[in-house]
Amino acid sequence: MIFTPVRELAGLVRARKVSPVELAELYLDRLERLGPKYNAVVTVMREHALTQARRAEGEIAAGDYRGPLHGIPYGAKDLLATAGAPTTWGAAPYKDQRFDFDATVIRKLEEAGAVLVAKLAMIELAGGMGYRQPTASFTGPCINPWDANAWTGGSSSGSCAAVAAGLVPFAIGSETWGSILSPAGYCGLSGLRPTYGRVSRHGAMALCWTLDKLGPLGQTADDCGLVLDAMAGADPRDPTASDRPYRYDAADRKRFSFGVITNVTDGCEAAVTENFTRSLGVLRKMGTVEEVTLPDLPYEQITRTILQVEAASAFEDLIESGGIAGLTAPEDRTTPYARDAILAKDYLKAMRLRGVMAREIDRVLGRFDALVAPGRINEAPVLGQEFRSAISATAKDVMGAVGNGAGLPAVCVPNGFGARGLPTSIQLMGRAWEENTILAAARVYQSLTDWHTRHPKLG
């Protein structure tokens, strides 16, 4: 039951073979017993969840079925405002912060009948202060359910730990650069980064106004599509939320065209490269695979400059007041001062080049349904050690830089295991607003493989 995909759970709920209250109690028990084991949970919302579950149970019994999320429990990354519970942003200075309203995503999921059972741990301030190690959260490092000595990845760390450990059927995360795809890949999950503007960010912590995105994490790509269907849409409280309509299309599709960036596996661990090569063999059964060279642009530098400047602006008061001294990671207490020194002309140059980047990558993607690459270059990092962040000056993450800088959708799904027995992944990135295309490809990939059906042994 605990690793059952959303569509199957929904069928059981609609047929009244399992009740929303039974589901809520099952996952609340797991959150309370196992959540602390993984440092995955900030707040268990027992009373709130049971109230929502009882309401859903009564509605379904009366024939008022809202859809596949009706009565399904979920968890939310703790940067989403929820009335009646703290919203800590993963950071000690904000551990008692409360809002008297729900984020739009929380409200839309409630309208779909989903049951919020927990606020989930995250890297402090979504990693925007420059963290380099897993302990950068006042709740402690999120532990990977596949290996107690490994990290989940960040910054949607608790969201991924909770889904991977069967503490919730699905969760909501956020991505500015890698914060959905990275932990999804490390934890063997499916994670979707929607197009920038597809989902309202009203009520979500702002890290980088022109890069932040909210998206779902689940057992399958189909889970992600079902959840996105409920989350997407315009919002008068968020002027960046597009009024472009979206409906998840789960119809089968037979053929796809894929592009692979030249030398995309450079720097990858041997097992990651081996698993990616095997995945390309599966993709060739689904259509065509062609190598492609991207135009020569400073992709990482463009997106990194935008992120660093906007993050420093978003937390200007915390930085200038010295409040960052209360953050957990030592580097988070100093790095923001350096970002304050980035020149306005460099930010403006990055924004102009961003337009060039977006046009060039759209031209490339015009030939393909998706560009594909390893989800991450390695297995999950070991706890207690620094890692090379995707937003550090030495990192090479062209797919992440391009995808987030141009606001493109991508889905990450598991594709094998590495030398330490931890999951590896493949990502598929599409044109703006083409979530259904990449989700369709990911569903077919998962129909031809069984990596998404494998789960950690939890004892």
C-alpha positions as a Markdown table, in Angstrom:
| # | Residue | x | y | z |
|---|---|---|---|---|
| 1 | Met | 0.0 | 0.0 | 0.0 |
| 2 | Ile | 2.7 | 2.5 | 1.0 |
| 3 | Phe | 4.4 | 2.6 | -2.4 |
| 4 | Thr | 1.2 | 2.4 | -4.5 |
| 5 | Pro | 1.1 | 5.0 | -7.3 |
| 6 | Val | -1.5 | 7.8 | -7.0 |
| 7 | Arg | -3.7 | 6.5 | -9.9 |
| 8 | Glu | -4.0 | 3.1 | -8.2 |
| 9 | Leu | -4.6 | 4.6 | -4.8 |
| 10 | Ala | -7.3 | 6.8 | -6.4 |
| 11 | Gly | -9.0 | 3.7 | -7.8 |
| 12 | Leu | -9.1 | 2.1 | -4.4 |
| 13 | Val | -10.5 | 5.2 | -2.8 |
| 14 | Arg | -13.1 | 5.8 | -5.5 |
| 15 | Ala | -14.2 | 2.2 | -5.3 |
| 16 | Arg | -14.4 | 2.6 | -1.5 |
| 17 | Lys | -12.0 | -0.3 | -0.9 |
| 18 | Val | -9.9 | 2.0 | 1.3 |
| 19 | Ser | -11.1 | 5.1 | 3.0 |
| 20 | Pro | -9.4 | 8.5 | 3.0 |
| 21 | Val | -9.4 | 8.3 | 6.8 |
| 22 | Glu | -7.6 | 5.0 | 6.8 |
| 23 | Leu | -5.0 | 6.4 | 4.3 |
| 24 | Ala | -4.5 | 9.5 | 6.4 |
| 25 | Glu | -4.0 | 7.4 | 9.6 |
| 26 | Leu | -1.6 | 5.1 | 7.8 |
| 27 | Tyr | 0.6 | 7.9 | 6.6 |
| 28 | Leu | 0.3 | 10.0 | 9.8 |
| 29 | Asp | 1.6 | 7.0 | 11.8 |
| 30 | Arg | 4.5 | 6.5 | 9.4 |
| 31 | Leu | 5.3 | 10.2 | 9.5 |
| 32 | Glu | 5.4 | 10.3 | 13.3 |
| 33 | Arg | 7.3 | 7.0 | 13.7 |
| 34 | Leu | 9.8 | 7.2 | 10.8 |
| 35 | Gly | 9.9 | 10.9 | 9.9 |
| 36 | Pro | 12.5 | 11.7 | 12.7 |
| 37 | Lys | 14.6 | 8.8 | 11.5 |
| 38 | Tyr | 15.2 | 10.6 | 8.2 |
| 39 | Asn | 15.0 | 14.2 | 9.5 |
| 40 | Ala | 12.3 | 14.5 | 6.9 |
| 41 | Val | 9.5 | 16.2 | 8.8 |
| 42 | Val | 9.0 | 19.7 | 10.3 |
| 43 | Thr | 5.4 | 19.5 | 11.3 |
| 44 | Val | 2.9 | 16.6 | 11.3 |
| 45 | Met | -0.6 | 18.0 | 10.7 |
| 46 | Arg | -2.6 | 15.3 | 12.3 |
| 47 | Glu | -5.7 | 17.2 | 13.3 |
| 48 | His | -5.8 | 19.1 | 10.1 |
| 49 | Ala | -5.3 | 16.0 | 8.0 |
| 50 | Leu | -8.0 | 13.9 | 9.7 |
| 51 | Thr | -10.5 | 16.8 | 9.3 |
| 52 | Gln | -9.8 | 16.9 | 5.6 |
| 53 | Ala | -9.8 | 13.1 | 5.3 |
| 54 | Arg | -13.2 | 12.9 | 7.0 |
| 55 | Arg | -14.6 | 15.5 | 4.7 |
| 56 | Ala | -13.3 | 13.7 | 1.7 |
| 57 | Glu | -14.7 | 10.4 | 2.9 |
| 58 | Gly | -18.2 | 12.0 | 3.3 |
| 59 | Glu | -18.0 | 13.6 | -0.1 |
| 60 | Ile | -17.0 | 10.4 | -1.9 |
| 61 | Ala | -19.7 | 8.5 | -0.1 |
| 62 | Ala | -22.3 | 11.0 | -1.2 |
| 63 | Gly | -21.1 | 10.7 | -4.8 |
| 64 | Asp | -19.2 | 13.9 | -4.9 |
| 65 | Tyr | -15.9 | 12.6 | -6.3 |
| 66 | Arg | -13.5 | 15.4 | -7.3 |
| 67 | Gly | -10.9 | 13.4 | -9.1 |
| 68 | Pro | -7.8 | 11.3 | -8.6 |
| 69 | Leu | -6.3 | 13.3 | -5.7 |
| 70 | His | -9.5 | 13.2 | -3.7 |
| 71 | Gly | -8.7 | 11.7 | -0.3 |
| 72 | Ile | -5.0 | 11.1 | -1.2 |
| 73 | Pro | -2.5 | 12.3 | 1.5 |
| 74 | Tyr | 0.5 | 14.4 | 0.6 |
| 75 | Gly | 3.3 | 16.5 | 2.1 |
| 76 | Ala | 4.5 | 20.0 | 1.3 |
| 77 | Lys | 7.9 | 21.5 | 1.3 |
| 78 | Asp | 8.1 | 23.9 | 4.2 |
| 79 | Leu | 8.4 | 27.0 | 2.1 |
| 80 | Leu | 4.7 | 26.9 | 1.3 |
| 81 | Ala | 2.5 | 29.0 | 3.6 |
| 82 | Thr | -0.1 | 27.0 | 5.5 |
| 83 | Ala | -2.6 | 28.6 | 7.9 |
| 84 | Gly | -2.4 | 27.0 | 11.3 |
| 85 | Ala | 1.1 | 25.6 | 11.1 |
| 86 | Pro | 4.6 | 27.1 | 11.1 |
| 87 | Thr | 6.3 | 27.8 | 7.8 |
| 88 | Thr | 10.0 | 27.7 | 8.6 |
| 89 | Trp | 11.8 | 27.9 | 5.2 |
| 90 | Gly | 14.1 | 25.3 | 6.7 |
| 91 | Ala | 16.0 | 28.1 | 8.6 |
| 92 | Ala | 16.5 | 28.7 | 12.3 |
| 93 | Pro | 15.7 | 32.4 | 12.1 |
| 94 | Tyr | 12.2 | 31.6 | 10.8 |
| 95 | Lys | 11.4 | 28.4 | 12.8 |
| 96 | Asp | 8.5 | 30.2 | 14.5 |
| 97 | Gln | 7.2 | 32.0 | 11.4 |
| 98 | Arg | 3.5 | 31.7 | 10.7 |
| 99 | Phe | 1.1 | 32.9 | 8.0 |
| 100 | Asp | -2.7 | 33.3 | 8.3 |
| 101 | Phe | -3.3 | 32.1 | 4.7 |
| 102 | Asp | -2.6 | 29.1 | 2.5 |
| 103 | Ala | -0.3 | 29.2 | -0.6 |
| 104 | Thr | -2.2 | 29.0 | -3.8 |
| 105 | Val | -0.8 | 25.5 | -4.4 |
| 106 | Ile | -2.0 | 24.3 | -1.0 |
| 107 | Arg | -5.5 | 25.8 | -1.8 |
| 108 | Lys | -5.7 | 24.2 | -5.2 |
| 109 | Leu | -4.7 | 20.8 | -3.9 |
| 110 | Glu | -7.4 | 21.1 | -1.2 |
| 111 | Glu | -9.9 | 22.0 | -3.9 |
| 112 | Ala | -8.9 | 18.8 | -5.6 |
| 113 | Gly | -9.6 | 16.9 | -2.4 |
| 114 | Ala | -6.0 | 16.1 | -1.5 |
| 115 | Val | -5.2 | 15.7 | 2.3 |
| 116 | Leu | -2.2 | 17.7 | 3.6 |
| 117 | Val | -0.6 | 15.5 | 6.3 |
| 118 | Ala | 2.8 | 17.2 | 6.9 |
| 119 | Lys | 5.2 | 20.1 | 6.3 |
| 120 | Leu | 8.4 | 18.6 | 5.1 |
| 121 | Ala | 12.1 | 19.5 | 5.8 |
| 122 | Met | 14.2 | 21.5 | 3.4 |
| 123 | Ile | 17.6 | 23.1 | 3.0 |
| 124 | Glu | 17.6 | 26.5 | 4.7 |
| 125 | Leu | 16.3 | 29.2 | 2.5 |
| 126 | Ala | 16.1 | 26.6 | -0.3 |
| 127 | Gly | 19.9 | 26.6 | -0.6 |
| 128 | Gly | 20.1 | 30.2 | -1.9 |
| 129 | Met | 22.8 | 31.2 | 0.5 |
| 130 | Gly | 25.4 | 28.9 | -1.0 |
| 131 | Tyr | 25.4 | 25.8 | 1.1 |
| 132 | Arg | 27.9 | 23.0 | 0.4 |
| 133 | Gln | 27.0 | 20.2 | 2.7 |
| 134 | Pro | 23.9 | 18.2 | 3.8 |
| 135 | Thr | 23.7 | 19.7 | 7.3 |
| 136 | Ala | 22.4 | 23.1 | 6.0 |
| 137 | Ser | 19.0 | 22.8 | 7.8 |
| 138 | Phe | 18.0 | 23.4 | 11.4 |
| 139 | Thr | 16.2 | 20.0 | 11.3 |
| 140 | Gly | 19.4 | 18.2 | 10.4 |
| 141 | Pro | 20.6 | 16.5 | 7.2 |
| 142 | Cys | 17.9 | 14.6 | 5.4 |
| 143 | Ile | 18.9 | 10.9 | 5.3 |
| 144 | Asn | 18.4 | 9.0 | 2.2 |
| 145 | Pro | 16.0 | 6.0 | 2.7 |
| 146 | Trp | 18.3 | 3.9 | 0.5 |
| 147 | Asp | 21.3 | 4.3 | 2.8 |
| 148 | Ala | 21.5 | 5.8 | 6.3 |
| 149 | Asn | 25.0 | 7.2 | 5.4 |
| 150 | Ala | 23.8 | 9.0 | 2.3 |
| 151 | Trp | 22.0 | 12.3 | 1.8 |
| 152 | Thr | 18.8 | 12.9 | -0.1 |
| 153 | Gly | 20.0 | 15.9 | -2.1 |
| 154 | Gly | 18.5 | 19.3 | -1.8 |
| 155 | Ser | 16.8 | 21.6 | -1.4 |
| 156 | Ser | 13.5 | 19.6 | -1.5 |
| 157 | Ser | 15.2 | 17.1 | 0.8 |
| 158 | Gly | 12.3 | 16.2 | 3.1 |
| 159 | Ser | 9.9 | 16.0 | 0.2 |
| 160 | Cys | 12.0 | 13.3 | -1.5 |
| 161 | Ala | 12.9 | 11.5 | 1.7 |
| 162 | Ala | 9.2 | 11.3 | 2.7 |
| 163 | Val | 8.1 | 9.9 | -0.7 |
| 164 | Ala | 11.0 | 7.5 | -1.0 |
| 165 | Ala | 10.4 | 6.2 | 2.5 |
| 166 | Gly | 6.7 | 5.8 | 2.0 |
| 167 | Leu | 5.7 | 8.5 | 4.4 |
| 168 | Val | 3.5 | 10.2 | 1.9 |
| 169 | Pro | 2.2 | 9.1 | -1.6 |
| 170 | Phe | 3.4 | 12.4 | -3.2 |
| 171 | Ala | 4.9 | 15.7 | -2.2 |
| 172 | Ile | 5.4 | 19.2 | -3.4 |
| 173 | Gly | 8.9 | 20.6 | -3.9 |
| 174 | Ser | 10.5 | 23.7 | -5.5 |
| 175 | Glu | 13.3 | 24.2 | -7.9 |
| 176 | Thr | 15.4 | 27.2 | -8.6 |
| 177 | Trp | 18.3 | 25.2 | -9.9 |
| 178 | Gly | 18.2 | 21.4 | -9.3 |
| 179 | Ser | 16.1 | 21.3 | -6.1 |
| 180 | Ile | 13.5 | 18.9 | -7.6 |
| 181 | Leu | 15.5 | 16.9 | -10.1 |
| 182 | Ser | 18.5 | 16.4 | -7.8 |
| 183 | Pro | 16.8 | 14.8 | -4.8 |
| 184 | Ala | 14.4 | 12.9 | -7.0 |
| 185 | Gly | 17.4 | 11.4 | -8.8 |
| 186 | Tyr | 19.2 | 10.5 | -5.6 |
| 187 | Cys | 16.1 | 8.9 | -4.0 |
| 188 | Gly | 14.9 | 6.9 | -7.0 |
| 189 | Leu | 11.7 | 9.0 | -7.6 |
| 190 | Ser | 10.0 | 10.7 | -10.4 |
| 191 | Gly | 10.2 | 14.5 | -10.1 |
| 192 | Leu | 8.7 | 17.2 | -12.4 |
| 193 | Arg | 10.0 | 20.7 | -12.8 |
| 194 | Pro | 7.2 | 22.6 | -14.7 |
| 195 | Thr | 7.7 | 25.4 | -17.1 |
| 196 | Tyr | 8.3 | 28.8 | -15.3 |
| 197 | Gly | 4.9 | 30.3 | -14.8 |
| 198 | Arg | 2.9 | 27.1 | -15.1 |
| 199 | Val | 2.2 | 27.0 | -11.3 |
| 200 | Ser | 1.5 | 30.0 | -9.1 |
| 201 | Arg | 4.1 | 30.8 | -6.4 |
| 202 | His | 1.8 | 32.9 | -4.3 |
| 203 | Gly | 2.5 | 32.0 | -0.7 |
| 204 | Ala | 5.8 | 30.3 | -1.5 |
| 205 | Met | 9.1 | 31.7 | -0.2 |
| 206 | Ala | 10.8 | 33.8 | -2.8 |
| 207 | Leu | 14.4 | 32.9 | -3.5 |
| 208 | Cys | 14.9 | 34.0 | -7.1 |
| 209 | Trp | 11.8 | 35.7 | -8.6 |
| 210 | Thr | 12.7 | 34.8 | -12.2 |
| 211 | Leu | 13.8 | 31.2 | -11.6 |
| 212 | Asp | 11.7 | 29.8 | -8.8 |
| 213 | Lys | 9.2 | 27.0 | -9.8 |
| 214 | Leu | 7.0 | 24.6 | -7.8 |
| 215 | Gly | 6.5 | 21.0 | -8.8 |
| 216 | Pro | 5.5 | 17.5 | -7.7 |
| 217 | Leu | 7.4 | 14.4 | -6.6 |
| 218 | Gly | 6.0 | 10.9 | -6.8 |
| 219 | Gln | 6.6 | 7.3 | -7.5 |
| 220 | Thr | 5.9 | 7.6 | -11.3 |
| 221 | Ala | 5.8 | 10.2 | -14.0 |
| 222 | Asp | 2.0 | 9.6 | -14.1 |
| 223 | Asp | 1.8 | 10.7 | -10.5 |
| 224 | Cys | 3.6 | 13.9 | -11.4 |
| 225 | Gly | 1.1 | 14.6 | -14.2 |
| 226 | Leu | -1.9 | 14.0 | -12.0 |
| 227 | Val | -0.6 | 16.4 | -9.4 |
| 228 | Leu | 0.4 | 19.1 | -11.9 |
| 229 | Asp | -3.1 | 19.0 | -13.3 |
| 230 | Ala | -4.4 | 20.2 | -10.0 |
| 231 | Met | -1.6 | 22.7 | -9.3 |
| 232 | Ala | -1.4 | 24.5 | -12.7 |
| 233 | Gly | -3.2 | 27.7 | -13.7 |
| 234 | Ala | -3.4 | 31.4 | -13.5 |
| 235 | Asp | -3.6 | 33.3 | -10.2 |
| 236 | Pro | -4.4 | 36.9 | -9.8 |
| 237 | Arg | -2.1 | 37.0 | -6.8 |
| 238 | Asp | 0.9 | 35.9 | -8.8 |
| 239 | Pro | 1.4 | 38.0 | -12.0 |
| 240 | Thr | 4.0 | 35.5 | -13.2 |
| 241 | Ala | 1.5 | 32.7 | -13.3 |
| 242 | Ser | 0.5 | 32.1 | -16.9 |
| 243 | Asp | -3.2 | 32.0 | -17.9 |
| 244 | Arg | -2.2 | 29.4 | -20.5 |
| 245 | Pro | -4.6 | 26.4 | -19.9 |
| 246 | Tyr | -3.2 | 23.1 | -18.9 |
| 247 | Arg | -4.8 | 19.6 | -18.7 |
| 248 | Tyr | -2.7 | 16.5 | -18.1 |
| 249 | Asp | -2.9 | 14.2 | -21.0 |
| 250 | Ala | -2.3 | 10.6 | -20.1 |
| 251 | Ala | -3.0 | 9.2 | -23.5 |
| 252 | Asp | -0.4 | 6.7 | -25.0 |
| 253 | Arg | 2.0 | 7.9 | -27.5 |
| 254 | Lys | 4.3 | 5.6 | -29.6 |
| 255 | Arg | 7.2 | 7.5 | -31.1 |
| 256 | Phe | 9.5 | 10.3 | -29.9 |
| 257 | Ser | 12.6 | 12.1 | -31.0 |
| 258 | Phe | 15.4 | 12.6 | -28.4 |
| 259 | Gly | 18.5 | 14.8 | -28.5 |
| 260 | Val | 21.7 | 14.1 | -26.5 |
| 261 | Ile | 24.1 | 16.9 | -25.9 |
| 262 | Thr | 27.6 | 16.1 | -27.0 |
| 263 | Asn | 29.8 | 14.9 | -24.1 |
| 264 | Val | 26.9 | 15.1 | -21.7 |
| 265 | Thr | 28.3 | 12.4 | -19.5 |
| 266 | Asp | 31.7 | 14.1 | -19.0 |
| 267 | Gly | 32.5 | 14.1 | -15.3 |
| 268 | Cys | 29.9 | 11.4 | -14.5 |
| 269 | Glu | 30.6 | 8.4 | -12.3 |
| 270 | Ala | 31.2 | 5.2 | -14.3 |
| 271 | Ala | 27.9 | 3.6 | -13.2 |
| 272 | Val | 26.0 | 6.8 | -14.1 |
| 273 | Thr | 27.5 | 6.7 | -17.6 |
| 274 | Glu | 26.8 | 3.0 | -18.0 |
| 275 | Asn | 23.2 | 3.4 | -16.9 |
| 276 | Phe | 22.7 | 6.3 | -19.1 |
| 277 | Thr | 24.0 | 4.4 | -22.1 |
| 278 | Arg | 21.6 | 1.6 | -21.3 |
| 279 | Ser | 18.8 | 4.1 | -21.1 |
| 280 | Leu | 19.6 | 5.4 | -24.5 |
| 281 | Gly | 19.0 | 1.9 | -25.8 |
| 282 | Val | 15.5 | 2.0 | -24.3 |
| 283 | Leu | 14.9 | 5.4 | -25.8 |
| 284 | Arg | 15.8 | 4.0 | -29.2 |
| 285 | Lys | 13.0 | 1.5 | -28.9 |
| 286 | Met | 10.7 | 4.5 | -28.4 |
| 287 | Gly | 12.0 | 6.6 | -31.3 |
| 288 | Thr | 15.1 | 8.3 | -32.5 |
| 289 | Val | 18.2 | 9.4 | -30.6 |
| 290 | Glu | 20.5 | 12.0 | -32.1 |
| 291 | Glu | 23.6 | 13.7 | -30.8 |
| 292 | Val | 23.4 | 17.5 | -30.7 |
| 293 | Thr | 25.8 | 20.3 | -30.0 |
| 294 | Leu | 24.5 | 23.4 | -28.2 |
| 295 | Pro | 25.6 | 26.9 | -29.2 |
| 296 | Asp | 28.7 | 28.2 | -27.4 |
| 297 | Leu | 27.3 | 30.3 | -24.5 |
| 298 | Pro | 28.2 | 30.7 | -20.9 |
| 299 | Tyr | 25.1 | 28.9 | -19.7 |
| 300 | Glu | 26.2 | 28.3 | -16.1 |
| 301 | Gln | 27.5 | 31.8 | -15.6 |
| 302 | Ile | 24.3 | 33.4 | -16.9 |
| 303 | Thr | 22.0 | 31.5 | -14.6 |
| 304 | Arg | 24.3 | 31.6 | -11.6 |
| 305 | Thr | 24.6 | 35.4 | -11.8 |
| 306 | Ile | 20.8 | 35.8 | -11.9 |
| 307 | Leu | 20.3 | 33.4 | -9.0 |
| 308 | Gln | 22.9 | 34.9 | -6.8 |
| 309 | Val | 21.8 | 38.5 | -7.3 |
| 310 | Glu | 18.1 | 37.9 | -6.9 |
| 311 | Ala | 18.7 | 35.7 | -3.8 |
| 312 | Ala | 20.8 | 38.5 | -2.2 |
| 313 | Ser | 18.0 | 40.9 | -2.9 |
| 314 | Ala | 15.2 | 38.6 | -1.7 |
| 315 | Phe | 17.0 | 38.3 | 1.7 |
| 316 | Glu | 18.4 | 41.8 | 1.9 |
| 317 | Asp | 17.0 | 42.5 | 5.3 |
| 318 | Leu | 18.3 | 39.2 | 6.8 |
| 319 | Ile | 21.7 | 39.8 | 5.3 |
| 320 | Glu | 22.1 | 43.5 | 6.3 |
| 321 | Ser | 20.7 | 42.9 | 9.8 |
| 322 | Gly | 23.3 | 40.2 | 10.4 |
| 323 | Gly | 20.4 | 37.6 | 10.8 |
| 324 | Ile | 22.2 | 35.2 | 8.5 |
| 325 | Ala | 24.5 | 34.5 | 11.6 |
| 326 | Gly | 21.6 | 32.4 | 12.8 |
| 327 | Leu | 21.8 | 30.0 | 9.8 |
| 328 | Thr | 23.1 | 26.5 | 10.3 |
| 329 | Ala | 25.7 | 26.1 | 7.5 |
| 330 | Pro | 28.9 | 28.1 | 8.2 |
| 331 | Glu | 29.1 | 29.2 | 4.5 |
| 332 | Asp | 25.5 | 30.4 | 4.5 |
| 333 | Arg | 26.6 | 33.0 | 7.1 |
| 334 | Thr | 29.2 | 34.6 | 4.9 |
| 335 | Thr | 28.6 | 33.9 | 1.2 |
| 336 | Pro | 25.7 | 36.3 | 0.9 |
| 337 | Tyr | 28.0 | 39.2 | 1.6 |
| 338 | Ala | 30.0 | 38.4 | -1.5 |
| 339 | Arg | 26.8 | 38.2 | -3.6 |
| 340 | Asp | 25.9 | 41.7 | -2.5 |
| 341 | Ala | 29.0 | 42.9 | -4.3 |
| 342 | Ile | 28.0 | 41.6 | -7.8 |
| 343 | Leu | 27.6 | 44.6 | -10.1 |
| 344 | Ala | 24.3 | 45.7 | -11.6 |
| 345 | Lys | 25.9 | 45.7 | -15.0 |
| 346 | Asp | 26.8 | 42.0 | -14.6 |
| 347 | Tyr | 23.2 | 41.2 | -13.7 |
| 348 | Leu | 21.9 | 43.1 | -16.6 |
| 349 | Lys | 24.3 | 41.4 | -19.0 |
| 350 | Ala | 23.2 | 38.0 | -17.7 |
| 351 | Met | 19.5 | 38.9 | -18.2 |
| 352 | Arg | 20.2 | 40.0 | -21.8 |
| 353 | Leu | 22.2 | 36.8 | -22.5 |
| 354 | Arg | 19.4 | 34.8 | -20.9 |
| 355 | Gly | 17.1 | 35.9 | -23.8 |
| 356 | Val | 19.7 | 34.7 | -26.3 |
| 357 | Met | 20.0 | 31.4 | -24.4 |
| 358 | Ala | 16.3 | 30.9 | -24.4 |
| 359 | Arg | 16.0 | 31.5 | -28.1 |
| 360 | Glu | 18.9 | 29.3 | -29.0 |
| 361 | Ile | 17.8 | 26.4 | -26.9 |
| 362 | Asp | 14.2 | 26.7 | -28.3 |
| 363 | Arg | 15.7 | 26.5 | -31.8 |
| 364 | Val | 17.5 | 23.3 | -30.8 |
| 365 | Leu | 14.5 | 21.8 | -29.1 |
| 366 | Gly | 12.4 | 22.5 | -32.1 |
| 367 | Arg | 13.9 | 19.4 | -33.7 |
| 368 | Phe | 13.2 | 17.1 | -30.7 |
| 369 | Asp | 10.5 | 16.1 | -28.2 |
| 370 | Ala | 13.2 | 16.2 | -25.4 |
| 371 | Leu | 16.8 | 16.6 | -24.7 |
| 372 | Val | 18.0 | 13.8 | -22.4 |
| 373 | Ala | 20.9 | 13.6 | -19.9 |
| 374 | Pro | 21.8 | 11.9 | -16.7 |
| 375 | Gly | 19.7 | 13.3 | -13.8 |
| 376 | Arg | 22.8 | 13.7 | -11.7 |
| 377 | Ile | 26.5 | 13.0 | -12.4 |
| 378 | Asn | 26.8 | 10.8 | -9.3 |
| 379 | Glu | 25.1 | 8.7 | -6.6 |
| 380 | Ala | 23.8 | 10.5 | -3.5 |
| 381 | Pro | 26.7 | 12.2 | -1.6 |
| 382 | Val | 27.8 | 10.8 | 1.8 |
| 383 | Leu | 26.6 | 12.5 | 4.9 |
| 384 | Gly | 29.2 | 14.7 | 6.6 |
| 385 | Gln | 31.1 | 15.6 | 3.5 |
| 386 | Glu | 30.9 | 18.6 | 1.3 |
| 387 | Phe | 29.6 | 18.2 | -2.2 |
| 388 | Arg | 30.1 | 20.2 | -5.4 |
| 389 | Ser | 27.0 | 22.3 | -5.7 |
| 390 | Ala | 25.3 | 22.9 | -9.0 |
| 391 | Ile | 25.4 | 26.6 | -8.3 |
| 392 | Ser | 29.1 | 26.8 | -7.3 |
| 393 | Ala | 31.7 | 28.4 | -9.5 |
| 394 | Thr | 33.3 | 25.1 | -10.4 |
| 395 | Ala | 30.2 | 23.1 | -11.3 |
| 396 | Lys | 29.3 | 22.0 | -14.8 |
| 397 | Asp | 25.5 | 21.5 | -15.2 |
| 398 | Val | 24.5 | 22.7 | -18.6 |
| 399 | Met | 21.1 | 21.0 | -18.5 |
| 400 | Gly | 20.3 | 22.6 | -15.2 |
| 401 | Ala | 21.6 | 26.0 | -16.2 |
| 402 | Val | 19.7 | 26.0 | -19.5 |
| 403 | Gly | 16.6 | 24.4 | -18.2 |
| 404 | Asn | 16.2 | 26.8 | -15.2 |
| 405 | Gly | 17.6 | 29.8 | -17.0 |
| 406 | Ala | 15.1 | 29.4 | -19.9 |
| 407 | Gly | 12.3 | 28.2 | -17.6 |
| 408 | Leu | 11.9 | 24.9 | -19.4 |
| 409 | Pro | 10.1 | 21.8 | -18.0 |
| 410 | Ala | 12.0 | 18.6 | -17.2 |
| 411 | Val | 11.2 | 15.3 | -15.6 |
| 412 | Cys | 13.6 | 13.0 | -13.8 |
| 413 | Val | 13.0 | 9.2 | -13.5 |
| 414 | Pro | 15.2 | 6.4 | -12.0 |
| 415 | Asn | 17.3 | 4.4 | -14.4 |
| 416 | Gly | 19.4 | 2.0 | -12.3 |
| 417 | Phe | 21.8 | 1.9 | -9.4 |
| 418 | Gly | 25.4 | 2.9 | -8.8 |
| 419 | Ala | 28.4 | 1.2 | -7.3 |
| 420 | Arg | 27.1 | 1.9 | -3.8 |
| 421 | Gly | 23.7 | 0.6 | -4.5 |
| 422 | Leu | 22.0 | 4.0 | -4.7 |
| 423 | Pro | 19.7 | 5.2 | -7.4 |
| 424 | Thr | 20.8 | 6.9 | -10.6 |
| 425 | Ser | 18.5 | 8.7 | -13.0 |
| 426 | Ile | 17.8 | 10.1 | -16.4 |
| 427 | Gln | 16.2 | 13.5 | -17.1 |
| 428 | Leu | 14.1 | 14.6 | -20.1 |
| 429 | Met | 13.8 | 18.3 | -20.8 |
| 430 | Gly | 11.3 | 19.8 | -23.3 |
| 431 | Arg | 10.2 | 23.0 | -24.8 |
| 432 | Ala | 8.3 | 25.6 | -22.7 |
| 433 | Trp | 4.7 | 24.5 | -21.9 |
| 434 | Glu | 5.3 | 20.9 | -23.2 |
| 435 | Glu | 5.0 | 19.1 | -19.9 |
| 436 | Asn | 2.7 | 16.5 | -21.5 |
| 437 | Thr | 5.2 | 15.6 | -24.1 |
| 438 | Ile | 8.0 | 14.8 | -21.6 |
| 439 | Leu | 5.6 | 13.1 | -19.2 |
| 440 | Ala | 4.4 | 10.9 | -22.1 |
| 441 | Ala | 8.0 | 9.9 | -22.9 |
| 442 | Ala | 8.8 | 9.3 | -19.2 |
| 443 | Arg | 5.7 | 7.1 | -18.9 |
| 444 | Val | 6.7 | 5.0 | -21.9 |
| 445 | Tyr | 10.2 | 4.7 | -20.5 |
| 446 | Gln | 8.8 | 3.5 | -17.2 |
| 447 | Ser | 6.5 | 1.0 | -19.0 |
| 448 | Leu | 9.7 | -0.5 | -20.6 |
| 449 | Thr | 11.7 | -0.6 | -17.4 |
| 450 | Asp | 11.1 | -1.5 | -13.7 |
| 451 | Trp | 13.4 | 0.9 | -11.8 |
| 452 | His | 10.5 | 2.9 | -10.5 |
| 453 | Thr | 9.0 | -0.2 | -8.9 |
| 454 | Arg | 12.1 | -0.8 | -6.7 |
| 455 | His | 12.0 | 0.7 | -3.2 |
| 456 | Pro | 14.4 | 0.9 | -0.3 |
| 457 | Lys | 14.3 | -1.8 | 2.4 |
| 458 | Leu | 13.1 | 0.1 | 5.4 |
| 459 | Gly | 13.2 | -2.6 | 8.1 |
